[in-house]
């Protein structure tokens, strides 16, 4: 895991949506173990 709790996850998703103009469902972030994988999931939505 990324070492963040559920509230931090929601805040991060909100910031990503605002910054990149994407919608990343929370289920896609759950289970992500590193930032490289998270970046790949963000990039796939751009």
Buried (B, 14 or more C-beta within 10 A) or exposed (E): EBEEEEEEBEEBBEEBEEEEEBEBEEEBBEEBEEEEBBEEBBEEBE
